[in-house]
Amino acid sequence: MAGITIFRSSIATGILAIFFLVSAYVFFTVFNDYSSDHKKLQALKGELRLIMIQQKELKRKKRIVTRVVNFVKRATSYGLEKDRWTYYDVEIEEPMTFHKAEQILSQTLNTSAYFYKPMVLHMNTDIASYKKPGQDQPTRPSADSKSVDGQDAVVKLKGAFLVQQ
């Protein structure tokens, strides 16, 4: 009987060992599936965030395009079409009196007939340092005068007039 008891305990131990091994195999298989699914879930959440950001950006761009289209429609209704305007470049750089500079600057105001698009306005009262195009040396004034030939300042003006046709 002692042999049967040892045999029964060996069978029970064997069954428990097999049960433990099968349980460990099932646990690791389920854990690997869980780990894989968790990684996939994290990747999908990242893609979802990216898609939501792209959707917000698309909505923002649609709003901008809608505003631009509405602006163009309003501008066209007022007769502000691109082909109905002529573009005249202005580039002045020369010494002049303050009165003449004032007259030129007063012409750059916007009116209903034209618009002025300024790019550069620079006035320098140091006429002595002014070099005319093609001139090697700057103009030298007399020692007791700041102006050269009655001029008060060098005016540099660049821009463009937009004139409606």
SULJO-V917454 format. One record per backbone hydrogen bond with DSSP energy under -0.5 kcal/mol. CO is the residue of the C=O (numbers start at 1). NH is the residue of the N-H. E is the energy in kcal/mol with one decimal. If there is no record, write none. Layout:
# SULJO-V917454
co=CO nh=NH e=E
co=CO nh=NH e=E
This chain:
# SULJO-V917454
co=1 nh=5 e=-2.1
co=2 nh=6 e=-1.9
co=3 nh=7 e=-2.2
co=4 nh=8 e=-2.8
co=5 nh=9 e=-2.4
co=6 nh=10 e=-2.2
co=7 nh=11 e=-2.2
co=8 nh=12 e=-2.7
co=9 nh=13 e=-2.4
co=10 nh=14 e=-2.7
co=11 nh=15 e=-3.0
co=12 nh=16 e=-2.5
co=13 nh=17 e=-2.5
co=14 nh=18 e=-2.8
co=15 nh=19 e=-2.8
co=16 nh=20 e=-2.6
co=17 nh=21 e=-2.6
co=18 nh=22 e=-2.8
co=19 nh=23 e=-2.6
co=20 nh=24 e=-2.6
co=21 nh=25 e=-2.5
co=22 nh=26 e=-2.6
co=23 nh=27 e=-2.7
co=24 nh=28 e=-2.7
co=25 nh=29 e=-2.2
co=26 nh=30 e=-2.6
co=27 nh=31 e=-2.9
co=28 nh=32 e=-2.5
co=29 nh=33 e=-2.2
co=30 nh=34 e=-2.8
co=31 nh=35 e=-3.0
co=32 nh=36 e=-2.5
co=33 nh=37 e=-2.7
co=34 nh=38 e=-2.7
co=35 nh=39 e=-2.2
co=36 nh=40 e=-2.2
co=37 nh=41 e=-2.5
co=38 nh=42 e=-2.3
co=39 nh=43 e=-2.2
co=40 nh=44 e=-2.6
co=41 nh=45 e=-2.5
co=42 nh=46 e=-2.1
co=43 nh=47 e=-2.3
co=44 nh=48 e=-2.6
co=45 nh=49 e=-2.4
co=46 nh=50 e=-2.2
co=47 nh=51 e=-2.7
co=48 nh=52 e=-2.5
co=49 nh=53 e=-2.4
co=50 nh=54 e=-2.4
co=51 nh=55 e=-2.4
co=52 nh=56 e=-2.3
co=53 nh=57 e=-2.4
co=54 nh=58 e=-2.5
co=55 nh=59 e=-2.5
co=56 nh=60 e=-2.4
co=57 nh=61 e=-2.6
co=58 nh=62 e=-2.4
co=59 nh=63 e=-2.2
co=60 nh=64 e=-2.1
co=61 nh=65 e=-2.7
co=62 nh=66 e=-2.5
co=63 nh=67 e=-2.3
co=64 nh=68 e=-2.5
co=65 nh=69 e=-2.8
co=66 nh=70 e=-2.5
co=67 nh=71 e=-2.4
co=68 nh=72 e=-2.8
co=69 nh=73 e=-2.4
co=70 nh=74 e=-2.5
co=71 nh=75 e=-3.0
co=72 nh=76 e=-2.6
co=73 nh=77 e=-2.2
co=74 nh=78 e=-1.3
co=75 nh=80 e=-2.9
co=76 nh=79 e=-1.4
co=79 nh=81 e=-1.3
co=81 nh=84 e=-1.5
co=82 nh=85 e=-1.2
co=84 nh=165 e=-3.0
co=86 nh=88 e=-0.5
co=86 nh=163 e=-2.7
co=87 nh=89 e=-0.5
co=88 nh=161 e=-2.9
co=90 nh=159 e=-2.1
co=92 nh=157 e=-3.1
co=94 nh=155 e=-2.4
co=96 nh=152 e=-1.5
co=96 nh=153 e=-2.3
co=97 nh=101 e=-2.3
co=98 nh=102 e=-2.4
co=99 nh=103 e=-2.1
co=100 nh=104 e=-2.4
co=101 nh=105 e=-2.6
co=102 nh=106 e=-2.1
co=103 nh=107 e=-0.9
co=104 nh=107 e=-0.6
co=105 nh=108 e=-1.1
co=106 nh=109 e=-0.9
co=113 nh=164 e=-1.7
co=114 nh=111 e=-2.9
co=115 nh=117 e=-0.5
co=115 nh=162 e=-3.1
co=116 nh=118 e=-0.7
co=117 nh=160 e=-1.4
co=120 nh=158 e=-2.7
co=122 nh=156 e=-3.0
co=124 nh=154 e=-3.2
co=125 nh=127 e=-1.6
co=126 nh=129 e=-1.1
co=127 nh=130 e=-1.7
co=130 nh=132 e=-0.5
co=130 nh=139 e=-2.0
co=132 nh=135 e=-2.3
co=139 nh=141 e=-0.6
co=142 nh=145 e=-1.2
co=147 nh=149 e=-0.5
co=148 nh=151 e=-1.9
co=151 nh=148 e=-0.6
co=153 nh=96 e=-2.8
co=153 nh=155 e=-0.6
co=154 nh=124 e=-2.3
co=154 nh=156 e=-0.5
co=155 nh=94 e=-1.8
co=155 nh=157 e=-0.5
co=156 nh=122 e=-2.7
co=157 nh=92 e=-3.0
co=158 nh=119 e=-2.4
co=158 nh=120 e=-2.1
co=159 nh=90 e=-2.8
co=160 nh=117 e=-3.4
co=161 nh=88 e=-2.8
co=161 nh=163 e=-0.6
co=162 nh=115 e=-2.3
co=163 nh=86 e=-3.0
